[in-house]
């Protein structure tokens, strides 16, 4: 259990592109903010996160079109 706690508290999460190479950088920034170690760096509300998700959606949609 200590190893899991250490990984969560002290190590950065595995970048999303290691799971899927086609993850846009803008989505990684959203993930990084959501998982920030310092709570002051995270989203304050679900609405804030939804706004950024909307921007990511627009970015992906425009890139495909």
C-alpha positions in Angstrom: 0.0 0.0 0.0 2.9 2.4 0.7 4.1 2.0 -2.9 0.7 3.0 -4.2 0.4 6.0 -1.9 4.0 7.1 -2.9 3.1 6.8 -6.6 -0.1 8.9 -6.2 1.4 11.5 -3.9 4.9 12.0 -5.3 5.1 10.8 -8.9 3.5 12.4 -12.0 0.8 10.3 -13.7 1.7 8.4 -16.9 1.2 10.7 -19.9 -1.9 9.8 -21.9 0.1 9.5 -25.1 1.8 6.4 -23.7 -1.6 4.7 -23.8 -2.8 6.3 -27.1 -0.3 8.1 -29.4 -3.1 10.2 -31.0 -4.1 12.1 -27.8 -3.8 15.8 -28.5 -1.5 17.9 -26.3 -4.5 20.1 -25.4 -6.2 17.0 -23.8 -3.1 16.2 -21.9 -3.1 19.7 -20.4 -6.7 19.1 -19.2 -5.7 15.8 -17.6 -2.7 17.3 -15.9 -4.8 20.1 -14.4 -7.4 17.5 -13.2 -4.7 15.4 -11.6 -2.6 18.2 -10.2 -0.9 17.3 -6.9 -1.6 20.8 -5.5 -5.4 21.3 -5.1 -5.0 25.0 -5.9 -3.9 24.0 -9.4 -6.9 21.8 -10.1 -10.3 22.7 -11.5 -12.4 24.5 -8.9 -15.7 23.3 -10.3 -17.1 20.7 -12.7 -18.3 23.6 -14.8 -14.7 24.8 -15.2 -13.6 21.4 -16.4 -16.6 21.1 -18.7 -15.6 24.4 -20.3 -12.2 23.1 -21.1 -13.6 19.8 -22.3 -15.7 21.8 -24.7 -12.6 23.5 -26.0 -10.9 20.2 -26.5 -13.9 18.8 -28.3 -13.9 21.9 -30.6 -10.1 21.5 -31.2 -10.5 17.8 -32.2 -13.6 18.5 -34.3 -11.8 21.2 -36.3 -8.7 19.1 -36.7 -10.7 16.3 -38.2 -12.7 18.6 -40.5 
